[in-house]
């Protein structure tokens, strides 16, 4: 929904590497810490967090998915 951008609750895909960013861009890519993550990684994490909170999957202290 577009109103999520105004509310600062929107999540967007992120460029995985500097090569995937537009030219002359100063954004931090996902691989800045040495991990190769897909562009929708944080969207996937939010999905799994929602599943845990609803009780669809058991709560755990480790990330339930891998990149």
N, C-alpha and C positions, 0 to 999 in steps of 0.2 A: 504494500500500500504506500502511496506517495506521502501520506501524512507522517509516516515514520521518519522520514528525512528531517522534517521540521522538529520532531520530538527527540531527535538524536538517538533513536532506538534502531535505526536501520543498519544492516550489515551488508557490505559490498564485497565482491570478489576482489582479491589483491593480486598484483603481478608476482608470480613465483620467483622471477629472476630479473636483474636489471635489463636484460635483453628483451624482456616482455613488456617493458614500460615504454611510454612515448619518448621520443627524443627530447633531450634537455629537461628531463624530469628529475626532481630531487626527492622522490618518495622512497621509503624504505621497503625493499622487496621481502618476500617471505623467507628467502634463503640467507638473510643477513647473519643468522647465527649458525650457518653450516648445515641446516636440515633442508632437504628438498621436499617441500610441501605443495600440494595442489592449490590452485587459486581459490577454491571454495572451502579451504580447510576449516576456517572458523565457523562457517555455516554448518558444516558437518558436526563440529563439536557442539554447537548450539542444539542441533537435532538430538544428539545423544544425551545431552543434559536434560532436555525436555522429556525424553523417554524415561530417564531415571526419576525425575520428579513426579511423573505420572504413575510410576510403579510398573511400567512395561518391562523394564530390565532392572536387575538388582543394583543398588547403589554401591559404588566402589571408589577407591581412592586413586586408581590408575585410569588413564584414558582408555575407553573401551574400543577404540578403533585405531587403525594404523594408516599412515598416509599412503 
